[in-house]
Amino acid sequence: MNAFNNLRISTKLTILMLVLCAVSAGCLSFAIFKIKQIDTSYSFLVERDSPALVQSVRASRFVSEMGYGAYRTITNPGASTEAKEGAALSETSAQGAMAAFDKAAEYDPAQAAEFAKLKKRAAATYDLVKQAVEFGMSDQKDIANMMMKQADVEIAQFSADLVKFNNEAVEDAKRASDKNGAAVDATIYITIGVGVVGMLAALGLGMWLSRSAISAPLQRLADRMSKLAGGDLTVEIAGQDRKDEVGLMAKSVQVFKDNGLEMRRMEAEAAERRQEAEAERARVAAEKEAEAAQDAIAINSLGQGLGALAAGDLTYRITADFAPKAAQLKTDFNSAAERLEHSLAVVVGTAGSISSGTSQISEAANDLSRRTEQQAASLEETAAALDQITATVRKTAEGATHARSVVADAKSSAERSGEVVSAAITAMSGIEQSSQQIGQIIGVIDEIAFQTNLLALNAGVEAARAGDAGKGFAVVASEVRALAQRSAEAAKDIKTLISSSSEQVGKGVELVAETGKALQTIVSQVSEITGIVTEIAASAAEQATGLNEVNTAVNQMDQVTQQNAAMVEESTAASQSLASEAVELARLMNQFKISADGAVKTIEPGRRAAPPQPALARRPTVGGGYQSGAATARKLEPAAAPAENEWAEF
Amino acid sequence: MSQSTLPAAGAELISVSIGGQLYAIDIMQVREIRGWNVSTPLPHAPDHVLGMINLRGVILPVVDLGARLGLGKATPGPSSVVMVAQVGDRQFGLLVDAVCDIVQVTEGLMQPPPDVGANVRDFVAGVMSLEQGIVSLLSLDNLLPATSEAYGMVA
């Protein structure tokens, strides 16, 4: 047993496996042997008995066919093809039966004598059938039939014997197969039994081996190790004499144990040294405590001072006595607080100034914004008015051009009128000449009338002298005289008319001449008008150009004004945010407590900085807001008011 | 000078215009009426004698009747007419401004000239009222004396 313990765990397991393998191999060999035996038995059955049986059956069939072929020969005429085929079939069947019996004997030598006897019987039967066929071929049907009757008995007997033989063979085969099946069952049972026994033995051996030879020593060793880990170094490490892995592990655990003992010894030494150091430290701490008391005073004072500073009290000064090494801190703190207070006082004052300045800037920016808006509006109106003026001037220019063309027409008309006038004058002078001619003719008529009158008078005179005889003549003479007088009167009337007509013609000529002069004057004046109208048109065009330039300039001004307005808006916003920042600064400054002269300044910016807020609120309402804003500005800054008015006027 | 009788009703008179006034001459004393032609002056003739004219070969003196009647010198015009008068056996040309009409004397038309003391009655045989106004009938016998003595006497 001790020798087994000294084996390695792998070796122990290998031994166990070998035992298991031996058992398995025994079982397997037995099973193989048995299977081989059964296989041989079956082979015998299959290779010998079965083919012999098959050949025997085939021989039986051939014998039957032999009879069938003989009958075909007999029933048909001897010369016919059917008869010949029947004879051939009968012959081949007989040969087949012989061959089948030979083969059967070959397959099953144990039955060879039986098969030879059967073959002999088949040959005897065939001799009979062969004779019957020969008679059938020679058409001796009666003899053939007689012979066949004899042969039929033989064939039937033979077939029945064959069947009996074959059945016996089949029974033999079945018996052999049952025997083999029993052998197989026995083999299976034996194999299972031996296998189960082997497995149980192997299982028991394995459990024993794992528990007593491997697990138990390891468990013991683990207990010792846990005790070692728990600090118990007095534990005895067993199993060091073992040669297996457990022995090796026990040796290693012994090393651990030795190391632990050594470490415990060294720890004791270290504790001694630590106690010495502790004593030294206590001494130094006492010294430090004394020093700390002094520092605490300084730190407390500084803490209070810094706390006051943090709370915004800049008037606080350190009064406590400091140790000589911290005295510098006290003076430095006091001077720093003083400097800080002074600086903050200045800052507070400056913040007040900034606040008032930013409020002024904010108001001024508001005013500027408003005026810029007004200016922008005025500029827009100006631009619109300029557009209208431009349109008007353009119209004027067009009108002037139209007037020029109309005046040119008038001029040409006047010139044509002059021609008409001269033509009228010519016509009038013609009329005058005609009138003169008419006057001359009338003079002639008048003269004739006069002479006629004279002649009539003379006639009257002669008639009167003639006395009663001349009475009729006197009447004629008086009639002639009357005619002459009427002629003379008519001539006189015509003369008067002609003279008045020629007078009027003369007047007409004068008037026409005057008209001609007037027309020439008109022509010259129209020329002047043309010149003037052309000048007007040119100047109107120049005006239009000039107005365009003015328009461009106004547009540029408008843009600039709008940019100014935007900039003013920005500056207003900036100034307002600056004002609020100043207020915030003042508020922050108020948190600091400063000596009396500084404190006055801290309050002032807060009050002064208030106005910009309302101004911010008022901004959207331009009109009213401006008035009140201006009023406020005037109240606050009387000096700024005149300048503002000047701006407004500007 | 003999008082010439007033012409009976039915007699014919020729009315003439001298200096705007109408005068009448007995048609029986008138030989011819003709237009004015410039007369040839007669030296040393009285003022009312204008000169001489040739009437179909007969030289006749031409008397300015206006001037002779004291109405001022006539200015011959286109209507001026020379009346050839027969006084006795002499013929004269009488320049008048114009011949107006032949007037037939009716009963009661002719009246004696008013007696105003002067020798008006020597020159005017009678007066008559017409539509045109009052017309004086000249007495050529007294107006144109037959001799130069008579002329002077009358003048």
Chai-1 contact restraints between the chains, C-beta under 6 A:
chainA,res_idxA,chainB,res_idxB,connection_type,confidence,min_distance_angstrom,max_distance_angstrom,comment,restraint_id
A,L454,B,I33,contact,1.0,0.0,6.0,A-B,restraint_1
A,L457,B,I33,contact,1.0,0.0,6.0,A-B,restraint_2
A,L457,B,V99,contact,1.0,0.0,6.0,A-B,restraint_3
A,N458,B,E32,contact,1.0,0.0,6.0,A-B,restraint_4
A,N458,B,I33,contact,1.0,0.0,6.0,A-B,restraint_5
A,G460,B,I102,contact,1.0,0.0,6.0,A-B,restraint_6
A,V461,B,I27,contact,1.0,0.0,6.0,A-B,restraint_7
A,V461,B,V30,contact,1.0,0.0,6.0,A-B,restraint_8
A,A464,B,E12,contact,1.0,0.0,6.0,A-B,restraint_9
A,A464,B,I27,contact,1.0,0.0,6.0,A-B,restraint_10
